[in-house]
Amino acid sequence: MKYLFFLLLLGCTLGVAAQESDTGYVTVHADPRLALVVNKPANTNRPFIGKVRGFRVQIYNGNDRKKASQVKLDFMRSFPGIRSYLVYNNPQFRVRVGDFRGRKDALELYNKLSAQFNPSMVVPDVINVNTVRKNKESSEDDD
């Protein structure tokens, strides 16, 4: 009985083929809309909005929340076009201003602020970016 079952099982498996050996190609069955997405040109002039590493100028560091809020308000009145941030890092309140990708740009603002807001310093931070990317061709044409 074992032999009969073995021969029956062997006979069934010999007739089954896993792959066709005469073709060497793969047929892909995909949604036709996928080709539109893959072949779509990249829009390099779209705005980049996100967070990156950069620098800010810190104009206040202390324990007094009212003083920190007052320093931030004074800065906002003096420089309305530059963003300011009140950060609480236990137990310190810090007022940081600007979003600069490079230390050189932050140092320019630092030099303007050092007389009015003392002590101040340039600190590395994660900054908010909201700019339009330029592709390499257009930046070469502008030069």
Rosetta silent file (secondary structure, phi, psi, omega in degrees, C-alpha in Angstrom):
SEQUENCE: MKYLFFLLLLGCTLGVAAQESDTGYVTVHADPRLALVVNKPANTNRPFIGKVRGFRVQIYNGNDRKKASQVKLDFMRSFPGIRSYLVYNNPQFRVRVGDFRGRKDALELYNKLSAQFNPSMVVPDVINVNTVRKNKESSEDDD
SCORE:     score description
SCORE:     0.000 S_00000001
   1 L     0.000  -39.283  178.502    0.000    0.000    0.000 S_00000001
   2 H   -61.988  -41.679 -177.671    2.883    2.356    0.797 S_00000001
   3 H   -67.309  -39.547  179.074    4.442    1.681   -2.582 S_00000001
   4 H   -63.547  -43.256  178.227    1.209    2.251   -4.428 S_00000001
   5 H   -64.692  -40.170  178.539    0.700    5.602   -2.650 S_00000001
   6 H   -63.626  -44.532  179.040    4.307    6.592   -3.383 S_00000001
   7 H   -66.139  -37.139  177.849    3.951    5.777   -7.092 S_00000001
   8 H   -65.883  -43.306  178.650    0.660    7.676   -7.270 S_00000001
   9 H   -66.551  -39.417  178.434    2.224   10.714   -5.586 S_00000001
  10 H   -66.273  -38.950  178.670    5.279   10.514   -7.857 S_00000001
  11 H   -66.423  -36.301  179.339    3.097   10.326  -10.955 S_00000001
  12 H   -70.643  -38.233 -176.343    1.114   13.419   -9.918 S_00000001
  13 H   -76.637  -24.111  179.771    4.193   15.533   -9.253 S_00000001
  14 H   -70.391  -26.810 -178.856    5.903   14.689  -12.548 S_00000001
  15 L   -82.392  -11.677 -177.306    3.096   16.282  -14.528 S_00000001
  16 L   -95.310  132.019  177.302    3.299   19.621  -12.703 S_00000001
  17 L  -119.755  134.853 -177.498    5.743   22.283  -13.963 S_00000001
  18 L   -80.529  -38.362 -177.795    6.543   25.379  -11.936 S_00000001
  19 L  -135.830  155.081  173.001    7.845   27.585  -14.772 S_00000001
  20 L   -87.885  127.541 -173.789    7.780   27.599  -18.493 S_00000001
  21 L   -88.246   -8.733 -176.568   11.329   27.165  -19.682 S_00000001
  22 L   -84.583  -15.264  179.158   10.821   28.471  -23.246 S_00000001
  23 L  -112.405  144.172  178.554   10.372   32.172  -22.303 S_00000001
  24 L  -116.462   23.719 -175.983   12.955   34.383  -20.609 S_00000001
  25 L  -117.532  154.584  177.380   10.731   37.435  -20.053 S_00000001
  26 L  -108.900  131.943  177.224    8.713   38.708  -17.129 S_00000001
  27 L   -99.829  123.243 -179.321    5.231   40.015  -17.713 S_00000001
  28 L  -104.481  124.813  176.193    4.251   42.843  -15.381 S_00000001
  29 L  -104.609  100.268 -175.936    0.566   43.440  -14.803 S_00000001
  30 L  -126.351  160.936  176.139    0.385   46.984  -13.389 S_00000001
  31 L   -66.117  131.340 -178.450   -2.148   49.757  -13.177 S_00000001
  32 L   -63.073  -22.071  178.305   -1.782   52.015  -16.267 S_00000001
  33 H   -69.442  -20.833  179.329   -1.896   55.109  -14.011 S_00000001
  34 H   -63.938  -36.404  178.767    1.451   54.036  -12.536 S_00000001
  35 H   -63.922  -34.112  177.490    3.216   54.904  -15.811 S_00000001
  36 H   -65.177  -39.167 -179.243    1.871   58.473  -15.554 S_00000001
  37 H   -72.129  -40.862 -177.711    3.360   58.888  -12.090 S_00000001
  38 H   -68.366  -39.075 -176.402    6.723   57.354  -13.005 S_00000001
  39 L   -89.075    0.986 -179.013    7.141   59.423  -16.184 S_00000001
  40 L   -71.439  130.678  179.400    5.927   62.692  -14.621 S_00000001
  41 L   -68.942  146.739 -179.731    8.688   65.347  -14.607 S_00000001
  42 L   -74.602  135.819  177.584    9.826   66.535  -11.205 S_00000001
  43 L   -90.580  101.315 -175.481    8.687   70.016  -10.246 S_00000001
  44 L   -86.550   -6.610 -179.351   11.887   71.586   -8.898 S_00000001
  45 L   -99.134   11.561  179.514   10.377   75.037   -8.314 S_00000001
  46 L   -75.929  150.689 -178.372    7.922   73.954   -5.651 S_00000001
  47 E   -69.449  142.748  175.799    8.373   75.539   -2.230 S_00000001
  48 E  -101.225  116.122  179.902   10.320   73.590    0.364 S_00000001
  49 E  -119.952  120.712 -179.645    8.643   73.831    3.730 S_00000001
  50 E   178.056 -163.838 -178.827   10.222   71.985    6.598 S_00000001
  51 E  -122.412  133.787  178.484   12.783   71.902    9.353 S_00000001
  52 E  -138.003  168.563  175.963   16.548   71.707    8.894 S_00000001
  53 E   -75.959  137.494 -179.966   19.631   72.313   11.000 S_00000001
  54 E  -163.071 -149.859 -176.210   20.676   75.919   11.126 S_00000001
  55 E  -136.800  150.503  172.531   21.374   78.815   13.472 S_00000001
  56 E  -135.393  162.411  175.491   19.461   81.355   15.546 S_00000001
  57 E  -102.007  122.968  179.565   20.496   84.289   17.691 S_00000001
  58 E   -93.058  120.854 -175.648   19.629   83.834   21.361 S_00000001
  59 E  -108.726   -8.648  176.463   18.824   87.181   22.978 S_00000001
  60 E  -150.130  141.714  174.960   17.554   86.051   26.405 S_00000001
  61 E  -148.670  112.118 -178.973   18.263   83.151   28.755 S_00000001
  62 E  -173.227 -177.741 -176.188   16.823   83.166   32.265 S_00000001
  63 L   -92.162  -12.302 -173.301   14.213   81.945   34.751 S_00000001
  64 L   -91.617  113.172 -178.858   11.747   84.838   34.464 S_00000001
  65 H   -68.238  -39.625 -179.646    8.925   84.188   32.015 S_00000001
  66 H   -63.679  -42.185  178.323    7.631   87.770   32.128 S_00000001
  67 H   -63.373  -41.633  178.748   11.100   89.130   31.331 S_00000001
  68 H   -63.092  -42.918  178.451   11.442   86.636   28.436 S_00000001
  69 H   -64.343  -38.505  179.468    8.050   87.670   27.040 S_00000001
  70 H   -66.737  -41.091  177.672    9.000   91.341   27.353 S_00000001
  71 H   -62.846  -41.810  178.842   12.315   90.780   25.523 S_00000001
  72 H   -63.653  -43.525  179.877   10.485   88.938   22.746 S_00000001
  73 H   -63.842  -42.551  177.394    7.910   91.737   22.463 S_00000001
  74 H   -61.480  -41.456  178.580   10.644   94.395   22.329 S_00000001
  75 H   -64.275  -44.426 -178.199   12.409   92.468   19.586 S_00000001
  76 H   -62.591  -33.973  177.378    9.195   92.036   17.582 S_00000001
  77 H   -71.028  -38.328 -177.831    8.595   95.790   17.732 S_00000001
  78 H   -77.641  -35.946 -176.670   12.139   96.604   16.628 S_00000001
  79 L  -130.981   78.534 -175.155   12.438   93.920   13.917 S_00000001
  80 L   -68.381  -19.227 -177.120    8.945   92.993   12.644 S_00000001
  81 L   -88.098   -3.467 -176.783   10.245   90.987    9.663 S_00000001
  82 L  -111.413  130.254 -178.569   12.272   88.468   11.696 S_00000001
  83 L   -72.231  145.783  178.536   10.574   85.567   13.459 S_00000001
  84 E  -128.469  151.227 -174.631   11.123   85.118   17.181 S_00000001
  85 E  -134.049  132.856  173.672   10.657   82.062   19.376 S_00000001
  86 E  -103.539  116.049 -175.162   10.116   81.692   23.117 S_00000001
  87 E  -115.382  133.964  174.893   11.495   78.305   24.182 S_00000001
  88 E  -108.010  115.519  177.081   11.133   76.741   27.613 S_00000001
  89 E  -123.602  100.191 -169.178   13.896   74.299   28.454 S_00000001
  90 L   -39.626  122.916   -0.580   13.414   73.421   32.140 S_00000001
  91 L   -99.806   20.103 -172.975   14.110   75.640   34.145 S_00000001
  92 E  -103.057  141.166  168.384   15.252   78.259   31.592 S_00000001
  93 E  -100.489  134.806 -179.237   13.256   80.475   29.255 S_00000001
  94 E  -129.425  136.744  174.397   15.090   81.338   26.057 S_00000001
  95 E  -109.738  119.471  179.765   14.227   83.848   23.364 S_00000001
  96 E  -121.692  143.297 -174.773   15.739   82.946   20.000 S_00000001
  97 E  -130.421  149.249  175.268   15.329   84.924   16.811 S_00000001
  98 E    85.548  160.476  173.999   15.820   84.308   13.103 S_00000001
  99 E  -134.916   99.591 -175.273   16.075   81.242   10.890 S_00000001
 100 E  -121.419  133.947  177.194   19.525   81.095    9.292 S_00000001
 101 L   -77.128  -31.505 -177.906   21.088   78.229    7.371 S_00000001
 102 L  -118.308  151.620  179.824   24.616   79.529    7.848 S_00000001
 103 H   -64.696  -32.602 -178.200   26.481   80.925   10.838 S_00000001
 104 H   -60.919  -44.221  178.852   27.648   83.903    8.762 S_00000001
 105 H   -64.736  -39.330  179.330   24.077   85.146    8.233 S_00000001
 106 H   -67.067  -35.439  178.983   23.299   84.699   11.929 S_00000001
 107 H   -66.018  -31.780  176.627   26.420   86.661   12.871 S_00000001
 108 H   -62.319  -44.959  177.164   25.199   89.634   10.810 S_00000001
 109 H   -67.868  -38.990  178.347   22.013   89.789   12.892 S_00000001
 110 H   -57.273  -43.059  179.747   24.024   89.185   16.065 S_00000001
 111 H   -64.049  -34.623  176.996   26.156   92.249   15.317 S_00000001
 112 H   -69.639  -36.372 -172.586   22.995   94.364   14.908 S_00000001
 113 H   -89.892  -17.400 -170.320   21.463   93.047   18.144 S_00000001
 114 L   -61.755  -29.735  179.058   24.480   92.925   20.446 S_00000001
 115 L   -77.249  -38.672 -175.799   24.104   96.566   21.558 S_00000001
 116 L   -83.465  -41.022 -177.598   20.346   96.408   22.186 S_00000001
 117 L  -117.948  100.497 -177.281   20.022   92.862   23.566 S_00000001
 118 L  -123.568  131.972    1.894   22.970   91.944   25.732 S_00000001
 119 L   -85.234  145.983  175.161   24.053   89.187   26.317 S_00000001
 120 L  -133.597  158.858 -178.900   23.241   87.513   23.017 S_00000001
 121 E  -155.905  157.582  175.425   24.864   84.640   21.164 S_00000001
 122 E   -89.560  127.654 -177.665   24.583   82.563   17.987 S_00000001
 123 E  -127.763  144.342  173.063   23.312   79.058   18.745 S_00000001
 124 E   -72.349  142.899 -178.054   22.738   75.990   16.560 S_00000001
 125 E  -158.526  168.421  172.644   19.077   75.044   16.334 S_00000001
 126 E   -89.298  118.963 -172.574   16.494   73.323   14.151 S_00000001
 127 E  -105.839  160.169  175.405   15.081   76.098   11.985 S_00000001
 128 E   -91.578  131.855 -179.199   11.913   76.517    9.954 S_00000001
 129 E  -120.430  132.790  177.078   12.462   76.794    6.211 S_00000001
 130 E  -142.947   77.655 -177.313    9.937   78.151    3.747 S_00000001
 131 E  -130.460  165.524  175.249   11.781   78.845    0.491 S_00000001
 132 E   -95.850  126.832  177.766   11.489   78.078   -3.200 S_00000001
 133 L   -72.527  141.699  174.744   14.112   75.657   -4.467 S_00000001
 134 L  -108.413  132.963  175.918   16.063   76.763   -7.517 S_00000001
 135 L   -78.654  161.381 -171.628   17.191   74.194  -10.006 S_00000001
 136 H   -61.784  -33.586 -177.431   20.829   74.292  -11.114 S_00000001
 137 H   -66.395  -43.823 -177.022   20.089   75.629  -14.601 S_00000001
 138 H   -71.429  -32.410  178.643   18.266   78.729  -13.374 S_00000001
 139 H   -72.492  -28.741  176.176   20.911   79.530  -10.734 S_00000001
 140 H   -74.062  -32.917  178.690   23.637   79.361  -13.384 S_00000001
 141 H   -70.317  -31.312 -177.873   21.649   81.696  -15.653 S_00000001
 142 H   -71.002  -27.459 -176.394   21.253   84.254  -12.853 S_00000001
 143 L   -72.290    0.000    0.000   25.037   84.613  -12.348 S_00000001
